[in-house]
Amino acid sequence: MFSPAADTVSGYAGGNMADKDAGQDTTLGSAYSPVDYMSITSFPRLPEEDVLSSENALRSRKDDDHFLSEQDTDPDLFLKSARLQRLPSSASDLASHDATPLRETHRDPLAEDCTCRQDGLTIIITACLTFATGVTIALIVQIYVGDPQIFNQGAVVTDVAQCTSLGFDVLNKQGSSVDAAVVAALCLGIIHPHTSGIGGGGVMLVHDIRKNISRVIDFRETAPFALREEMLQSSLEQKPGLLVGVPGMLSGMHQAHQLYGRLSWKEVVTMAADVGRNGFNVTHDLAEALSHIKDTNMSENFRNVFLPDGQLPLSGMFVRRLDLAAILDSVAENGASEFYNGNLTQEMVAEIRAKGGVVTEEDFSNYSTALQQPVESLYQGHQILVAPAPHAGAALIMALNILEGFNITSQAPRNNTYHLIAESLKIALSMARGLGDPMFDSSVSEVVAQMISKSQAALLRQMINESQAAPPGHYTSFYGMESGGVASQVMVMGPDDFIVSVMSSLNRPFGSGIVTSSGVLLNSQILDFSWPNKTQGSSQPNPKNAIQPGKRPLSFLLPTAVRPSLGLCGTYVAVGSSNWDRALSGITQVLTNVLSFRKNLSESLSYGRLHPQLDYNVLLVDSEFLEEDIEVLQMKGHVVHKVDVLSLVEGTRRTNDLIIGVKDPRSADASAITMSMP
């Protein structure tokens, strides 16, 4: 249960692991100190920032050249000289010796001496070859059967400091990058249950740097087989069970581990279970989300889990989730089938149906993840990798393709570039609303091909007025869409040369609000489908995103990876973002900062961001946006509204062999850890 520990603390510093002994006992009515969730990220200098390296290298080479210019003694010349001194060189030399009779001999002193030298050289060469062979064999044996050596550097970034530390611990144990991502994602489901969990789903992008091979593991929720569109015309507040899709989280984590895991499944899942068992501090984000929950919408199970003693947990309060720890212990021992074909399945189905839902045990047993190839494109010498439909990755590529034609560089005025970004995003966001699951509608693949086309981007680019804003309908018609849900994110770049980006979600905060007696909080992903009269005054629904049994809904979960288009050397980036379609806007701007403006990742994440609100023809900007930039946008005809935060973007970057992880400075809870070689 989500309950205070016997002895609680007000918080922990620096984003470290929760420590129940770190402070005095407190009660819910006591004053709590704010939790310091500052990132423990270190920021090593990137290679491109080192301006002195070439000068030092040149000086070193000159010193080496001077040393190598000294004359060396030739041993062959020395030996030849020695032989000449032993032999008479003229008739006068012969005359100086006593006369002796001439005798024929078959022995050649010079030949005898050469034979001796050749035997010595043979011995030396043989010894060298033997030594080299021995060393080679020893190295091969060490690689295959020896103890692991100190690994290269890596980085882990998540929404919560404790989950970041846990992923880092996995890398320290020689686990794979995917092992670290799985543990961190499961950890987030415990500490941030309002954004993700085992009752939800998501998507993972995995990229092997050395082999240049990528895979997308789609564990998005699916529609129950008995769900029909007309069922959703009734009041969903009275039947929240209709909002629940079949969860894919544990199936996806298990699939990823089977493909890329290095540690055992039991060890990986148990590490996550220990988070619930040993406890953690309530984060700022979780406390804030709980404060917005209406009392009338809370079920008894929800209250028992999240409101111990009827009180909202405060930020920094130390709690445990023994219920989730018990579930994960069972999954660690028996595999993911424990969730999809066991007593827990029956419990979830009963709870969903009691709340008006139609999910069956067969829906759970028939669920499977989808293994896919990412959608790819080139942008300014870099390969962009995103998740395919029904995820909106193609729209991200479309925005970048349009911007690429404007030749944005570090020399371009930033305030004018903001206008171009806003107009490009209007087009991309409009097109994204027309996506759906290609497994159920083949025309979606045609839409994706059009969205990632360079020639199509060029045509749309010509419609943009570089000095005047246009309404979204000027470029293309779009379907109505209500705001979507929030998400958790994990980024890992490990010493195994893998890039992993994971996005997981329950849809809106706390999903459907349905909590089983075992503690599973279930999603509300059915809200991501389109149907007539979904909301009052809603516009035409997207037929490609209509509800069908077993179908996955449209998604703005956007795990993204970037690599050099040629070779291995260059810039690699992994990014993700939360908050529905605002994630697309956030990632587009961060990648533009890194790849076009040549900013480091820390700067790229800290710059102000914008987002076109299509339904109201309003341009939203966050609190980091400069006033002078807002004025330029207004002069170009944009109606600008300022908000506190649009989205949170986390990322990792690798330049050649130097890796860094960076959290979004807008987050009080997120954390990044970067490891480096000693």
Order of alpha helices (4+ residues) and beta strands (2+ residues): beta-alpha-alpha-alpha-alpha-beta-alpha-alpha-beta-beta-alpha-alpha-beta-alpha-alpha-beta-alpha-alpha-alpha-alpha-beta-beta-beta-alpha-alpha-alpha-alpha-beta-beta-beta-beta-alpha-alpha-beta-beta-alpha-beta-beta-beta-beta
